[in-house]
Amino acid sequence: MDILGILLIALLGGAVPLLAKWGERGLHTALALSTGIFLGAVFLHLLPTVSVMSLSGEDPTTAAVVDPHAGHDHSADDGHEHADDAGGHAGHNHGDMWLWLFVLIGVLGVYLVEALVLRTHDHDELHRHKSVGWAALMGISVHALTAGISYGATRDHALISSAMLVAILAHKGFEAFSLTTVFQLAEVAHKKLVFLVVAFSLITPVGVLMGEGISSLLGTAGTAILTALAAGTFLYVCLCELLVEVFHHREDGGKKILLLAVGVGLTVIFEGFGHG
């Protein structure tokens, strides 16, 4: 039932933008809400999750529900002393910096794919919209797969899995909504768009079904790397593509800013559900 719920929520979210006829101006305005959701996801969920993994060394399948300050020792015994013979960092854990390298690889990777493969005609606005859509699909798909694997690996742990399921359900519909909006702006054919929405909706359920085996195969480091790559991809797409696209035209600037804030606010609420 949990897998069916995840699938239906994603399909419903992806279908909502298809139920009405959108003009380009309306799509840019709706994209502001989608971009706010994506920004909230990368800065309030993905990057903090990478930080927890890096600092605490916890199993990343439980990173969404562990204390984000787990990597720092704030016990009274150390007296917050940070000076030592090696250069003043005693008692201060910088964590596994290698994981942040994969965030950078995610940023550079999606940029290079877009610049060298997808964006062949920068003067063509429609082609640019399509490159934004495919870049967004890359990032959100990696994140969806990682979420499914993580949840599948923790289904036997009731407390952890229930918190993760709530978080996935809270995000999934709006992620699919956002992805559909981006591809509508690119004027992707209706049948192809429906196929993309269905394919995206299946990624997390497939990840759940494969979760335990894939998680064991990848190990803690492999799952952490996938999450870091997703964070880097999202980071680039949000800041360098979606925000630029939202404000590409100056019309409805105030409305777009408001919807951007609403999108971020919704993510704050989603994170509250996931951690509650």
N, C-alpha and C positions, 0 to 999 in steps of 0.2 A: 504493500500500500504506500510506503514512503517513496519508492521509486516512481510509482504512478503519479503521486502528488507532485513530485518535482517536475515530471514531464508535462503534466497538465498546466501547471502554473507558468512554465516557460512558453508553452504553445499559446496560452491565453494572452500573456504579455506581448508576444510577437504578433498576435492577430489584431490587437486593438488599433494600431496605426493603419491597418489595412481596411478597417471598417468605414473610413471616411475618405473623401477626396481631398488631398492636400495640395495647395499651391506652393510654389517655391518659397514665398515669404512665410507661409505657415509652417513649412518644414524647417526652415532656419530657426523659427521661434521654438518649435517643439524640440529641436536639437539642443537648445539651451538647457532644457530640463534633463535630457539624456546626458549631456556633458557634465552637468552638476552631479548626477548619479555616478558617472565614471570617475570624476575627480574625488568624490567622497570615497569610492571603493579603493582607489589607489593610495590616498593619503591617510584614510582612517582604518583601512583593513589590510591591504596587501603589504605596504611598507612597514606598518607596525608588526605584522606577522613575521616578516623577514627579520626585523630587529629582535623579536623574541627568540627566534631560532638561532640567530647569531650570538646573542648575549648569554642565553641560558643553556644552550645545548639540549633543550627539550626535544622530544620526538615531535616533528612538525605536524603530525596528525592531531596533536592536542594543542598546538600553538594558539589556536583561536580562543581557547578557554583558560590559558594559563596566565599568571600574573605578568603584565608587560614589564615589570621592574625586576623580573626574576634574575636577570643577569648581573645585578648590582648588589653587593653586600653592604647593607645599611645597618648591620647589627651594632649594638652599643659597644661591643668589645673593641672594634677597630678605631672608635673615636673619630671616624671620618679622616683618618690620616692618609694622605695621598703622596707623601714624599718617600722616595727610596733611593738606593744607590744607583739604580739604572736610569733615573731621570724624572722622578716625581710622579710615578703612576701606581704606587703601591695601593692595593685595595680597590683599584678601579679597573674593571674588566672591559676591555674593548671588544671582546668576543672574537668570533671567527670572521676576519675581514674578507676572506676569500669569497664568502657568500655574496657580499656586496659587489664583487667583481661581476657576478652573473646578472645583477641588476643593470650594471653598465653594459654588459653584452646584450641584454634585452633591448636597451635603448638604441645602441648602435646597430644591432641586427635588423630591427624593423625599419630604421632609417635607411640603411643600405639597400634592403629589399625594395623599399618604396622608391628610393632615388634611382636605383640602377635597373629595376625590373618593372615596377608598376607605373612610375611617372615618366612616360616617354614623351608626353606633349603637355608641358606646363601651361601653354597658352590655352589649352582646351579645358574649360572649367568643368565640364561633365566628366572628363577623364580624371581630373584632380579629385572630384567627389568620389569616383570609384576607387581610387587609390586610398583615400581616407577610409572608405568602407572596408576594404580588404585588410588594411592595417588594423582597424578596430576588431575585425573578426579574428585575426591572428591572436591578439592579446586576450580577448575575452574567452576564446576557445581553450587556450592554455590554462587560464584561471578556472574555467568550468571543469576541465579534466582533473586538475589538481584537487578541486573541492570534492569531486566525486570519489576519487581515490582515497582521500583523507577520511571522508565519511564512511566509505565502505570498509576501511581498515579498523574503524572504531565502533562498528554496529553492535559488537558484543559488550561494549561498555555503555550502559544505559545513560548515565549522567552526561558523559562527553558527547555521545552520538545524538542525544536529544537536543542539546544546545547547538550542535553543528547543523542538524536538520532544520531547526528554526531559522538559523542564519541563512542557509541555502534557500529555503522557501521564500524568505523575505527579500532576497536579492534577485532570484532567478527571473521573475516576471518582468521586473524593471530592466534587467540586462537585455532580455529579449526585445522588449519595447524599444530600448535605445538602439539596438543593432538594426531593427527593422527601419527605424527613422533614418538612420545613416544611409542605408541602402536605397530607401525611397528617394532621398536627395540625389543619389547617383542614377536615378531612373532605371534601376534594374528591373527587368521584365517580371511581371507578376508571378508567373509560374516558377521562375528561378528564385525569386525572393521567398516564396512559400517553401521551396526545397531547402534554402539556406536556413530558414527559421526552424523547420523540422529537424534538419541535421544538427543545428546548434542545440536544440532542445534535448536531443538524444545523447549529447556528449556527457553530461553529468550522470544520467542513469547508467550509461555504459561504464563510466568510471567507477560508480558504486558497485556494479556487478563484478568488476575486475579488481576492486579495491584491495582486498586482503592479499591476493597473489601478487599484484603489481607493486603494492607497498613493500612486501617482503623482498621482491626482486630489486626494486630501486634502493631500498634501505632509507634510512633517515636522510643521508646526504643527497640522494637522488631526488626525493620529494622536495627537499629544501631548495635544490637548484631549480626545479620546475616552478616553484613559487616565486623565486627571485627573478627568473626570466619573465614570468607573467607580470610581475611588478614593474620591471624595466620597460616592457612593451606598453603596458597601460600608461606609464608615466610619459613616454614619448607621444603616444597617440593623443592623450588628453591635452598636454601643454602645447604641442607643436602642430597638431592637426585639428582636433575638434574645436578648441577655443578659437583658433584662427578662423575656422569655417563659420562658427556661430556669429562672429562679429565681422564677417566678410562684407556684409552690407550694413549700413548704419541704421536702417529702419528698425523701429521697435526696440531701441537700445535699452530703455528702462524696463520693459517687459522681459527682455532676455536676461538682464541682470537679476531680476526677481526670480525668474524660473531657474536660473543657475543656482541661486541661493536655496531655493526650494529643493532642488535635486540633492545638494549637499546635505540639507536638513533631513531629507528622507533617509540618506545613508546613515546619519547619526542615529535615527530611530531604529534602522535595521540592526546596527551594531549593538544597540541597547537590547533588542530582542535576543540576539545571538549570545550576549554575555549575561542575560538575566537569569 
